[in-house]
Amino acid sequence: MVFLWSFLIGGLICVIGQLMFDVLKLTPGQTLSTLVVIGAILGGFGLYEPLIDFAGAGATVPITSFGNSLVTGALEEAKQHGIIGVVTGMFEVTSSGISAAIIFGMIGALLFKPKG
């Protein structure tokens, strides 16, 4: 049953993103940013963690989870270190994902001819 809910919740997040492209005519950057902000807002209000508990990878894999991770890390570090913890907490939790994106982007640019 866990796999079914994971599939349905992850699929629903993807459908929302696709509708943003097709119906609202948003660009990929606008859609990406909107989904990150939605995940951050849900995480800030404590609503994303129950979704992760319910749907597992269906809620942790989509980009909305990145927004949740940013806010969750910032709030946890802010409790311990004050205002400076907001900045350090965001990057402490998400640094591996950001680093991977930079490294794989660089490798892709070296192996293939980027358009631009």
Steps between C-alpha positions, in 0.01 A plus 500: 500500500795729570609473137155594375481812717855595408415468132175695532641788708813530285286484189265765634791737562618438144149557362485833684832597340379396156177698543707804590677461164192429291222703661681790662765515223781537753861456395705213644678744733175646627353153554810378680512805724130479579522134598803568723314785671190282548717232661666764719166641615362156578821416686488825695151421624597142582276349233765340278643256755166318542483477119848341498396258774192406297642487146871428553702549182193639324543812712878505543606465135312794335640853511250603769709298744796729429301799624397302805863407568610863476244618752536204734878541516472875549247467783698230683825697486324825591383339824859408587705790361261790449478704182832376358363147525236587240765535230725216611208262558368536146830403345593235754198288410502559124873532423536150359217554251632840397853362463377208289311736269810715450734204445271312261421823315872562453559142381208531259636829364844343447367189327236663281476826309271730702247702302490867574 
